[in-house]
Structure formats: C-alpha cells, structure tokens
C-alpha cells in the first residue's frame, strides 16, 4: 500500500456504541484513531444513549445473565423475527455474529462498561439480555473514557458532509467549512437516515411528517448515501423502519424509551375517525411495541388513540404524559378531535361484542376486527386516552458487508479500506425486522471487528 500523508491510520465516523467499539479495537491494535461525532459532547452517543441492554448468546449462566441462551435459540429467534424476509438475511454473517456475541460483554467490561449482575433482583429476569448498569448513557461515558485514555482523538460537532475515495485513501469532508480529513482506513458507524425527514418522506409520503424520531437528530444518513453512491451493495429496505408506538406528545427527537406506550393491548385503539383497525390482543409480549409502530404509521394521518376507562387504566403502566380524560365517551371524543357519534358507536359495538372472561382475558365475537385477549368493557368513567404516533428507532437500509466488516460491491468485492459497523450494516442480519437487544450487540460485535480489520489494513 502506497503511503500517503494522512490525518490518522483509522478514521471512525460516528459517536455511538458501534463507533466507540471500533475506535477502541483499532487503537488497541496499534493504529492512530480519529473519531468524528456529529453531536456536541453533552449529546454524544447516538441512539445508544437511550438503550438499556444487549442480547447475547451463552451456554451457561454468566455473572451478567442467568440460565442459558444457546446459539440455536438465538438463531431461531432471528429467523422468526425475519419472517418472510428470512431469505434476505445473510445466514453465515448471522451465525458469526451470534458466536461472537458470547464474549462481547466480557470485552466491554474490560473496556470500562459496567453491567447489572445476573443475580440482581432490581430488573426483570432475562436469560437473553445483559443490562447496562446506569443505562446507555453510562455505557457511552465509559467507552469514551476508555477511548480517550487509549489515545483516540475525538472531535465533537463534526458532521460528515461528503465521502471521497477515488483519489487514494478514504477521505471525508467535515462541517460547513468543508474540511477534508484523510485516513488509511475508514469505519462508518453513523447509523441510519431516520433524522432526514425529506428522505423519509420519499419513502412514506406525508405520513413521515407525523413520525417521532426516538433518538439522535444527527442520524441523517449522509455517509450511508455516500457509500451507496460510491457503489456499495444495498441491503435491507429504504421503505421500512424499526418503529414503536409512542405517546403522540413526545418531542420530535431524542424522546427515547420512556415515551413508549404500554397500554395498547388493554383498551381499544382507534384511528382519527374513531374506528378500530387491529386486534389489540394479538401481541401482548415484549414485541407489542414494535407491532403497533407500523400499524399506526399506516393509519390515516399516521395518528391513533389508545382508549380505556378508569378500571382498565389500573392494569398498565401509564404514559409519562397525563391521560386525556372526560366523564363521557362523547366528551372524550371531542377532546381528541373525533366525532362523538363515531367513537360512541365503536365503544358500544365493542362492549356488546364481549364474551365471558376467559384465560388470558376476555374476547369478542361479531365485531371486526376481533379482540382475542385482554378484552374488557369500557364503561367506568372517567374515560381516558393517549394520542399515539409511530416512533422511529432506525431505518432498515444499509450496506452489505462481509465477516471482516468490509463494505462490499454488488459483485462481492470489497471497497478498499472501507468498513462499516452498527445500524448502517445491521440489515445484513436483521433484514427489515427487529429483535430486542440485538442492535446494540450488532454494534459492539461488528464495531470490534471493523476496528480490528481497519487497523490491520492501515498498518500493513
């Protein structure tokens, strides 16, 4: 490799979990490393700031996770989540990822991250996920401290505006002043494009204007678009997002996990015209959040309302925002901007369709859509509701990579000196689906691989 004057051996674009793991791995491999974080120091860390755990394979109890979660179970969960899109997932890469997840917690602990003990009774029991002690912000702070102690140079407020690669080693253009930064190897770990509302509108139309972006406003997809324009093979789908149901009053960015709505399976959910549009009891486990995200996104106006009475309200965790309340269903409808006759008719038909209570809650008969679990009458005032919108975690378009985290062209050859980690390559494993805790693990696992491989490329 011809030696060209460069600002560093390895340049890492991004400032979250994947980027930090890449920077640390590259620095420990002997490379000089520069990390560009678009956010300010106080808001550093991308979506990882709002995380709380990671899903890891383990064949026996560890200090951090109880029971066991064998590789075959993890693989089956990934396949079940992918559903009809399973053929678009790189099975070899998925199995490599699962195997590598087995020691990623120990590696993170060795780099300053603290986890809840597996015997800790503070959190719900989980045999699949290890929880960060102090949450995602504590994880980010620990990794930044380790990276800086190792000699990684961090530049905040450094949004990448362009990527150039054809005239030698990779270079990026940073900031409005157009400063060029060149390195012998590049790791792109800057997430998806969910913060670019114009790009979202190209895929979702006017509904995108009603979406809430749960994480960082800096995930604008500029490096992703540059890689695709430079010939990287796309993977996943531009018109799909990982999204959950959030309170419609959440802030447009950075609301995080606390804005999720928990009670949708318990009452009824209606669109802006006061009509039910899905079986509220269909999904009641942890995946209930993601099940409702896309349903709401495809409603008229991309808005819905979770409706309940005072008895039902005692059965679920309330929103961080106060419920909208009224002493009558008609009064509630008016407060929500729904025609009172429409909501009144929906509630009356639902109540009339209730069967006797059965295991798992009541059911309905003779109403469409049915409710197959947790059906209860809406009769006890005051009546309440939460506005519901789709909260986007990340987009599902990325670049194809190999087991060395090298970005690939459609013909399978690697783009020289360019690696990717985190959400920007996660569709290789997740497709357009989502498995709780897996995105953080993908970021850490492939961040470590990308940093190590980028350093080897730069130093050879």
N, C-alpha and C positions, 0 to 999 in steps of 0.2 A: 504493500500500500504506500503510495507516494505521500510523504509527509508535507502537509500544507499548514500554514500558520492558522491556528485555531484558538478560540477563546477557552476551550476546555476539551477534555477527552470525550466526556459524555454529557450531553445536554438533555435534561428532563423537562418536558413541557407538561405542566400540571402541578397541583399542590395538595392533592388528597392522598388517600391511603395507597393507591397503586403507585403514584409518582414517588412518594416517600420511600416505599419499599424498594423501588428501582434505584433511587439515588443512594440509599444505604448499601444495597447489594453491589452497585458499581464502585462505590468508594471503598468498600471492604475488599474488592478485587484489585485495588490499586490504581483506579482511574481518578483523574481530577473530574469533579462533577459540579455543574451549574444547574440549579433548579429554578424555573420560571413559574411563579404563582401569580395569576391574574388578579387575585383579591388582595386587599390590604392585609397586614399582619393580623389584625383583630378578627378578620373574617376568613382567615385561611382554612384550607382543609376540604373544600368542595362539599359534596353530599355526605362524605364520611363523618362530618361534624354531627349529623343527625342520626347516625347509626347506633346500634347497641350490641350487636353480636355477629358472629360468623359461624357458618355451618361447616363442620369438619368431620372427616372420616376417622373412626378409631375402633380398633378391635377389642378393646378392653377399657375399663374406667381409667381416666387420667386425673391429674389434680384439678382439671378445669371442667371436665364433663363426666357425668355419670353413665353407667351402663355401657353399651357399645352401639356403634353405628357402622356396620360393615360396608365395604366398598360396593357390594352388590345392592344393598339397600339404597345407598346414595344414588347409584346409577339408575335404579328403578324409579326413584323419586324424580330425577331429571327427565327420564323418558315420559313419565306420567304427566309431568308439567308441560312437556313439549307437545303432547297430543298428536294431532295430525301433522304438525311440523317437524316430527322427530327425524325425518329423513334429511332435513336441512342442517341438523346438528352434527358436528364433527365428533364421531364416537371415540376415535383414538385420542383426540385432544381432551375430551371429557374424562376419559379414564386416566390420562396423565394427570389432569387437574385433581381428580379425586384422590389418587395416590399421594400427590404432593401436599394435599390438604392435611395429611396425617401429622406432619411435624411443623405446620406453619404457626401454630400457637406457641410452641416452644421457641421458634425462631423470633417471633415478635416479643416474647418475654425476654429473650436475650438482647433485644434492642429497646428495652425500657418500658414496654407496654405491660400493664397490669390487668389481670382477669379475675373475675369472681371465682372463688373456689367451688368445685363441684359439690361440696357438702354445704354450701351456703344456702340457708333456707329463706333468704330475702327475696329471691326471684323464683318464678315457677320452674318446676322440674323440666329439664330438657335433655334428652340423650343425643340431640343432634347439633346443638349450638353452644358455643362458649361465649360468655357475656363479658364485655369490657368493663372493668371497674372504673366507674366515673363516666361511662358512655363514650360516644365517638369523639367528643372534644378532648377528653383525656387521652385517648389513643393518638389523636393528631398531635397534641402537645408533646407527648412522649417521643414520637417519631421525629418531630422537628428537633427536639433537644438532642437526640442521638445523632441525627444527620449533621447538625451544626458542630457537635463535638468531634465528629469524624473529619470535619473539614469541608463538608458540602457547602457551597456558596448558594445562598438563597436570595433571589430578587423578587420582592413583592411589587404589586401593581404593574406586572409585566405581561400584559395580554399579547398573545401572538397574533399578528395581523396577516402573515403570509408564511409560506414554506417554500424554500428553493433547494433543489437538489441536483440539478442537471450539470452545473459547472463545478463539480467537485464534491467535497464532503457536505453533509446536510447543513443548511443554514435556515434560520428563522428570522423574520422581521418583527421587531417588538415595538409596541406602542405607536402613538400617533406620529412620533418623530421619525419612525422608520429605521430604527437602529438595527443593524444586522448582527446576529450572533451565530458564529460558525463552530461546529464541533466535529470530531471524528466519527461519532455515532450519536444517534438521536433516539430517545424514548418518548413516544407520545402517549400521555396518560391524562388527557384533558377532558374525558367524559363524552357525553352525547351532545345533541344540539337543542335540547328542550328549552333553553333560555332564549333562543332565536324565534320569537313569535311569528315572524314573517315566514320562516321555513316551516314551522308547524302549520301555518295557515295553508301553505301549498299542499299539505297532505290531508288536513282535516277541515278545511274551509273555515267558515265563520265560527264554528264551534270552538276552535282553538283560542279565540278571544275570551272565552269563558273558563279556560283551564287555569288552575292554580299550579305554579311550579313549586314543588315542595322543598327544593334545595337551592343551590347556589345560582345567582343570576349570571355567573361567569361561564356557564356551560353553553357557549354559543355555537360550538361545532366548527369553528374556523379551521383548526388543524385537521379535523375529520374531512371536511370538504376539500382541503388542500391535498390530502393523501389520495382521495378518490379521483381528483382531477389529475393527479400525477400517475395514475394507473393502478392504484391499489384495487384489489378484488373486493367488491362489497359483499357483506354478509348480513343476514337479518332482513329487516323491512323498514323503509322510511315512514310508512304509514301506520306503524304500531308504536305504542309506548307502554312502559310499565307504569300503571296508574292505579290509584286507590280512591275511595270515596272520602272526601274531606268536608269539613264544615265550610259552607259557601262564603262565610265571612272571614276566612283565613287570609293572611297577607298574600300578595301576588308572588312573592319569593320567600324562601327560607323559613316557611312555617314548620317544616319538619314533622316528626312522628306524632307530636301532640295534637295536630289538627285532624287526625283520622276520626271518623265517626264509628262508634262501636255498636250502636243500637239498631242498625238497619234490619237485621233478621227478626227483631222482636215485634215491631209495629207493622205498618204498611209503608210502602214507598210509592209516591205518585209523581207524575210529571207536572209541568206547569199548567196543564189543562185539568188537573185533578184526577187523572186516570192511573191506575196501577198498570205496570208494564213488565213485571217479572215476579217470579216466585221468591218471596223474601226468605223462605225457609230452606231454599235449595242448598245453600252453603252456610254453615254455621261455625266451622273451624277457623284456624288462623288465616286461611285463604279468602275469608269473606271480604276482606278489604279490597283485594285485587279483583275479586269477582264483580264488585259493584262499580269500580272505577270506569271500566269501558262501557258498562251498561248506561251509566249516567252521561258519559261523553257522547253517546249516540242518541240521547233523548232530544226532543225539540228544545232548541236553545241551550243544550248541554247543561241543564239545571234540573234538579228534582227536589223532593221534600220528604223527609222521614217524619211520619205522623204517628202519634201514640197518645195514650191517655195517662192519667196520673198513676194508675196501677201498673201499667207496662213500664213507665219511667223508672220504677224501682228495680227493674230487672237487668239494667245495663249501665255501663259507665257513662256518665254524662259528658257532653262536649265541654271544651274549655270556654266556650261562649254560652251565654244563657239561652235556654229554650224560648222560642216564641210561643206565647200562651194565650188562651182565650177560654171563656166559660162555656162556649158552644162550638160545635164543628163549623157552623156558618161563620161565627166570629173569627175562628182560626183561619178559615179560607180567605176572608177579607184581609186579614193581616199578612197573609202570604201572597196576595195578589191573584188568587184563584177564585173563579166564580163560585159563590157559596152553593148553588144548586148542584154543581158538578162534584165538588168534594163531598157534599152531603149524600149524594146518590151513591158514590163509591164506598163510603163508610157504611152506609145502610146495607148495601148489597154484600159487603164483606161480612158484616155481623150476621146477616141472615144465612150466610153460607157455612157458618162454623159448625163442625161436628163436635161430638163429645171429646173431652180431653183424652189423649192417648199418650203412650210413651213418647218422649221427645217433644211434647207439646201438642196443641190442637192442630187440626187440619181443616180444610174447606172442601165443599162439594158444590158443583153447579155454578161456580164463578170462574172467570178466566182473567188472568192466569190463576191457577190454584195456589194455595199456600200449603206446603207439605209438612212443615214443622213450625212449632212455636206460635201457632195461630191463637190469638186471644181477642176477646171483644174490645172494641174501642168505645167505651160507654161512660167512663168515670171522669168528670171534669175536675180540675181544668185540663183541657186538651193542649197538647204541645207538639212542636215541630222544630226540625232543624233544616235549614237550606243545605242542599248537597251539591257539590261540584266535583269534577274529576281533578284529582291532584296528581300531577305528573312527577314521577321519580326520575325517569330517564327515558330516552328514546331507544329504539331497537335496531338502528342502523349502525353497522360498524365495518371494520376491515378484517379480512381474513389473515390469519397468522398460522405459523407452524409451531411445533413443540419447543422451538427456541425463541418464540415470541417475535420472529421476524415477520414483517409485513409482506404479504405475497401479492404477486400479479395474478391475473386470471389464468396464465399458463403454468402457475405453480412455482415460478422462480421468485426469489426473494429480492426485494428492493434493497440495494446495498446500503448497509449502515443504519437502517430504519427499523425500529422495534415498537411494539405497542403493548399496553397493559391496561387493565381495568375495563370500564364500561365501553370504551372505544373498540374493544375486541371481544367483549363478553358474549355477543350473539353467536360466536363460534360454538359456544357451549349451551347457552340458554335459548338460542333461537329468538323467538318473539315472546317467550314465556318468562316466568319469574318464579324462583324458588327461594323462600325466605332465608336470609343469611348467606346466600350463595354469592351475591355480587361482591360483598366485602372480601370473601375468600378468594374469588377470582382475581380481585385487585391485588391482594397480598401475594398470592401464588405466582401470578404472571408478572407482577412488579419485580419480585425477586428474580425470576427467570430473565426478564428483559434487562434488568440492570447488570446481571452477571454476563449475559451474552453481549450486551453493548460494550461493556468494559473489555471483554475478550477481543471484540472486533477492533476497538480503538487502539488497543495496546499491541496488537500483533505485528 
